[in-house]
Amino acid sequence: MKTKAWKFLLLAALLALPTGCNHGAQGTKAGRRNRDLKAEQKAASQPNETYGPATKVGVLEDRAVDESSGIVASRTTPGMYWTHNDSGDGPFIYAFDGQGHNRGVWRVTGAVADDWEDIAAGPGPTVGTNYLYIGDIGDNGANRSQIIVYRIPEPTITDGVGSKKKSNAQSTAAAEVIRLRYPDGKHDSEALIVHPVTGKIYLVTKIQFGNSGVYEGDPAAASAGVTMLTRVGELSVPTIFGGMLTGGSISPDGLRVALCDYVQGYELVLPTSNPAFNLIWKEPLRPIPLGQREQGEAIGYRLDGKGLIATSEGRPAPLIQVERR
């Protein structure tokens, strides 16, 4: 479920205002928060050593997409992408090309859109078939006893096939419902990651103050009912939005993980080519600039792994790209 980023920006600004009294500890703390916010905003507009500057390559043409909350590169149709809206929309996924042009709308058969927050691609039960994973994982109120990830065979995006209007959307194959539960209480998550080889599901929780937990689940156990997740890592985001991670993706080679918050992106990189994957959660978060976004909640690797694509909530949603140097 969306939570407007401007509220947190406003809070930071108010905390930075002088009060006319007690300029000691409170003033120092407020000033530090203000400096942190300015530093994050500056970092969001500056290239880093690994990625070049953020470039706006288009906008999402389909005006039905007004709260783009996840993005993933198509595996069945190279050069195409998928996104979906945050809460408030039906169970629809939207296809678009590298410039944001509308390439069709599909209704996910058998799915309900409670609080869709992210989308990923990965292997599934049939070898050689590409699957999409859609995370109904938002829980701002901490009132869900279980969360859901829908898995469907990825539709093929073909010119002349499928409707470009939500009112006449094509239907996907029936969705498999993967029910998940945290082992340590209820959490809000907006980042869904699926390993390209093992198919393991990873959820990164969204924490306003403190650290984000990383949880692993095995979709192969889905037929057993509710799958208990395992906590496998913890991340600390060194910004004023610490822990408020809103999107995630894994590179096609399985060696890098990208995450984003409202302002910028981050990347974790495995130290060698063949360690256990979960060692990646111990690596430092490397900031990645993603340019100007109204409320960034979606980040994904290009299919070639040489760049990242990001969108933002709002209409029209900008399509932003950063490329590896």
N, C-alpha and C positions, 0 to 999 in steps of 0.2 A: 504494500500500500504506500502511495506516495506521501512524503513529508517534505514540504517545500524547503529547499536549501536556503532561501532568503531569510527564513526565520532564524537560522543559526548565524547567518551573517549579521542580522540585526542584533541578535543577542551579543555577539562579539563586539559590535560597535558600541552598544550600550554599556558593556562592561568596561570599555576603554575610556568612557567619558569621565571627566573629573567630577567629584561629588561635592567639593567645597569643604570637606572635612575628611579626616582619616586618610591622608595621602600616603600612609605607610605601606603595610602589607597588602591591603586591598588594591591600592594604586599600582604597586609593583606587579601584582598578579594580573590586573587588568591590562597594564602596559605590555606584559609578556604575551598575553593572549593576542593583543592587537598586533604585536610584532610577528607572532607565529602566523596569523592570518595573512599579513602582508607578504611574508616570506613564501607562503604557499601559493598565493595569487601570482607572485613573481615567477616562481618555479613552474607554474602551469603554463606560462607563456614563453619559456626559454627552452631551447633544445638541450638534450643531454649528450653524453658521449656515445651512446648506443643508437639513439634514434634522432632523426632529423626533426626539423620544425613541423608543427601540426599544420595541416593544409585542409581547408574546406573544399571537398571535391564535388559537393552537390548538396541537395536537400531531399528528404523523402517526399516524393511526389504525391503519394496517397494521403489525402487529407484525413482519412479515417485513423491514421497513425498520429496521435497527439500526445502520447505518453510512452514513447519508445523506451522499453525497460530491459531489453536484452537483444543481443545480436550474435549471429553465428554464420560463418561461411558455408555455403552449400557444398556438400560432397557429391551430389548427383549431377549438379550443373555448375561446373567451375566458373567463377566470376560472378555468381549470384549470391545473395544473402537472404537471411530470414530475420524478422523481428516480430514483436508482439507488443501490445499495450499493457500498461499496469492495470490495477484493479479498475473495474467499471466497464470494461469491454466484455464481449462474449469470448468463447474459446476459438479465437481466430489467430492465424499466423499469416504474415504478410511477406511476400517475396519482392525483392528489388535488386537492381544491378549496381555496378560500382559507382554510378552517378546518382543513384537514388530513384531511378525511374521505376514506376509500378510494374511489376511482372506477375501479379496475381494474388488472390486471397483464397485461403483454405480454411474451412471449419474443421476443427479437430473432433472427429467422431467419438462420442462417448465421454467427452471431457467437460468439465465445469471450470469456469474461470473465477475462482475465489480471489486469489491475490497472486497472479502470475508475476514473477520477478526476474526470471532469466531463462535463457535457452542455450542448449549445447548440442553437439553432435558426437556420435561415437558408435562403437560396435554394439550388436545386440544378439538375440538368440539365433538368428539365421546368418551363417557365415556368408560374407560377400554382399550383405545388404547394409546400406547406410541408414542410420536411425537418428531421429531428432528426440531430444529430451527437453521437456518443458517443465520448469520448476514452479509449481504452485506452493511456494515456500514462505511467503510473507506472513508475518504474525506480529504486527505492531503491538497488539493488545496482549500478547502472551497468553492466548486462550485456546490454542489448538493442541489437542492431545496427540495429533499426528499431522504430518504434512504429506504432500503428494508430488510425485514426479511422473508425468505422462511420457510414455515412449511410443513413438510411431515410426514406421518406415518412412523415410524422407520422400516426399513427392518429387517428381521430376518437373522442373520448370521449363516449359517449352512454349515458344511463340505460338499463339493461336489456341492454346489449351488452357482452360481455366478462366474464370472471371476475374476482372480487375476491380470489381465492386463487392463490398461486403454483403450487400443485399442479395447477391447471386453467387455466393462463394461455392467453390468446389468442396467436396468432402474428402478427408483423408481416410486411410484405413483405420479400423477401430483401434483406439488407444489402449495400450496396456497401462494399468494403474499400479504404480509402485508406491506403496505406503511406507513411510519412514517415521521413526520416533527417535528423539534425542535421549541419551542415557542419563542426562543430568538436568532435566527440567525442560522448559519451553524457551525457544529462542526465535528471534526474528532473523531471517536470512534473505539476501538479495543476490547472492553469487552462487551459481551452479556451475560445476566443472565436471566433465566426464573424460576419463583417461582414454586416449585413442587406441590403446592396445588391450588393456585389461577390462575396459568398460566400467571400472569402479566409479561411483558417484562421490563427489566431494561438495560439501556445503560449507561456505564461510559465513559465519554469523555477523550481523551488523550490530555493533555496540557503540552507543553514543560516547560513553566515557569508560575507558579501560581497553582490554584486549579483545580481539576477535578469535573465536574458536574455529578450528577446522575439523570437520567430521567426515568420516568415510562410510560408505554403504555399498553393499554388493547387490546389484539388481538381480543377480541369478537367484537370490533367495526370495524374490518377490512373490513367488507362488505360495510361499509359506504363510502369507498374511502380512503382518506389519514387521518390517525389518528394523532391527535396532542398529542405530548408527554407532560408530566408534570414534571417540575423540582422538585425533592423531597429531594435532598441532595447535599452535597459538601464534597469532600475529599482533604486533604492536605497530600502529601506523603513526609516525612521528609528526603529526600535524594537529591543528585545532580540531579537525574532524576525526581525530584518532579513533580507529575502529569502525567508522561509519562507511564500510565498504559496500558498494552498491552494484557491482557487476564483476564477472570473472570469465576467464577463458584459459585454455591450455593450447600450446603450440602443437601443430600436427605431428611433430616428432616426439612430443611428450617430455621435452627437456626444459620448457619455460612455462611459467604461469603469469598471466597478466590480470591485474585487479584494478578497479577504479573506485574513487569516491566522487563526491559531487564536483570537485575542482580539478583533479588530475588523475593520472594513471600511475601504476607501479608494476614492476616486474621482478619475479624471483627466478633464479637460474640455477639448475643443478650443477654442482661443482665438477662432476665428470660425466662421461657419456653413459655409464652403466651402473649407477648406484641404485639403491632402493628409492623409489619415487618419493616416499614420504620424508626423505631427508630435505626435500626442497623447502619445507615449511620452516626450516631452521636458517635458511639463507636470508640475507638482508633484502629489504624492499628497496628497489631502485626506482626513484621517481621518473615518470615519463610525462612530458607536456602534452596536453590534449586540446589546447586552445580554448576558445570561448564557448562554453556550453551553459544553457540556462539551468539545467539540472541533470548532470551526467549520471546515468544509471546503466550504461551498456558499453561493453568493450569486447572485441573479439579479434582473433588472429585472422589474417588473410589465409587462404588455402595454401599458398606457397610458403607461409611462415615468415615472410620477409617484411611484413608490415602489420600494423594494427588498425582496425576500423572502430570508430566510436560514434555514438549518436547522443542525443539529448532529448529530454522531454520538451514539450512545446510544439507548436505548429507554425510553419513547417520545421521539422526536426533537421538540424544540420548533420551532414555526413562528413566526418572528419577522419583524416588518414595521417599516420606517421609511419615512416619507412626506416628500416634498419640501415645504418651506414655501411 
